[in-house]
């Protein structure tokens, strides 16, 4: 479904007609420009991926997604399970065929049509998986896991390989290196295994690292250290990093730019701090309101909190219109009929919503909306049809 | 009844009673392995009062689930309860019983009827080849004496209770969403009107939006049916919002027990402090995040004294000899704020650099993306 592309009919009240953002304006690009990187290392241009479900049904796992990854900058892709974030990672890694759109690597359209070309692609783009218990082979040592990518992607002779292996293990701070190289995965803790996964990805000397929930399987006390390590590696090798997560709080601390995905589409994007502190799209607002908050004294989880309940079954995908409309408190007939395109909200920020004037009136203060109703307060309550979640 | 231990005293005027409904005393659990015993739970004492939500926080392998299952005698060999007692005092009970001393048949009457458990993975807890109704009826017939028609009505009313349409009784677990499955698990646990519900990471596998719905539902049901909850999770930020009191576990030991408010604002034990500084917050100013260097110890060969010693920035030689007994935090106004660390108080200034980082030559842990 490329029908959501920018430039569709109708512009939200108080919005500029310009639907697309100049690439130089994205938060990741600004960060990259500061260290002299102006061209995106990798660019997704309107990529989509459909899955045929049989009975003539199609699942649009990823719909018309566009963004750029810049060397030295972190882009976070946030969304709930099933929103298509991992599919985006697999598409970018060349492990999945695009239904439509293009992926550009260092300015060139990505070509993975032959084994040779795929290998060349892999030496630039590497993927780190979520589960370090599943992604390492239990019958092989750390040395084996690292030696293969080094031999495949780097031109080293015997001694060079040895040195390279030690350097890799030291980069991810598994010390002493020699000792760790001869260990088997079962001898390592979860955090150490994930370090091996990072080292394996770095063995190819990539420019783009796609990290698919790299810390969600790890214990809370380990996570921060791993994110710090990842951040350190990003700086040291000027990696273009895509950080996929369901934890929007970690994205606030770790990423430069945040993309929020819902039902296969990017519904909001912007600089991490701005987006998390003042979410524009109703879905982002719901996501942030749902995160545990120790300081929330009026929380519905506190003693005495009562609320109506109803099953939180994921609504069936709407064939037309905004895919969030069944759960959105602001939804009206237009939302159910027409899908909104990403519109610029303020500098560097975009959201796909017809009712930003109601959902985020304060963000649009510079563009006074005509005849907009009283602002509604969005809370952690499940969206009710109209009337807001009071 | 069990003798009170520090941390159990609840000031008068609280909504929950003074007598704990569940009192775990000096419980120890070991896993017998060829290489020696792994002491998963060490002399732990914890109380749960009627209507109270106690959060048990800890990393994987800290023994939090082992403690809960050990207290219900649900562990199978090689796990053995090596010492301790667990007193249960319910409204339906004539007098308190020690779960560790119960006969098999008595235990069967107690489990589920009095103490129910909600497991982490609802998909694994539910039988995939039976419809939801059959599984609910199974529980009802086993533990309650109801006629067929009444049991069906009870099953339907349980679905109402957790907000799932009655028509879903005819569904198989795989036809339900993750959130619905967890709701069915909760309905099953509540089928017998238990007084204690142990929840073992009930929302960990769910998305945040669904998680919040389910937690709100749990709190609402708790208010309505007034049961006590022992909530096990690794997510401290969740407990800070949800629980009345929080018990922090590490390597089979309780390190600190206090009300949520104190855990958040006046954490005493260095490990608790580390945890509080480990998770990024979504709201408010960006805090300094520090994390905890190192990894949890190998329980086959735990360090002497405080198990957190190798990772602790405050550690001194004296830490090798601490008894790990919970004592009230002297500076706290609340008697129920107890800690296992006799050296560090909430107002103790932070150390310059954690010991483990110094030892391994790691650079000082800094704030993430300043």
Interface residues (C-beta under 8 A of the other chain):
Chain A: X74 X80 X81 X173 X175 X189 X190 X191 X192 X219 X220 X221 X222 X223 X224 X225 X227 X228 X231 X246 X248 X249 X250 X252 X253 X254 X273 X276 X286 X287 X288 X289 X290 X291 X292 X293 X294 X295 X296 X299 X300 X301 X302 X303 X304 X305 X306 X307 X309 X310 X311 X312 X313 X314 X380 X382
Chain B: X15 X59 X60 X162 X163 X164 X165 X176 X177 X179 X180 X183 X207 X208 X209 X210 X211 X212 X213 X214 X215 X216 X217 X219 X220 X223 X234 X235 X236 X237 X238 X240 X241 X242 X244 X260 X264 X274 X275 X278 X279 X280 X281 X282 X283 X284 X286 X289 X290 X291 X292 X293 X295 X296 X360 X361 X362 X365 X366 X368 X369
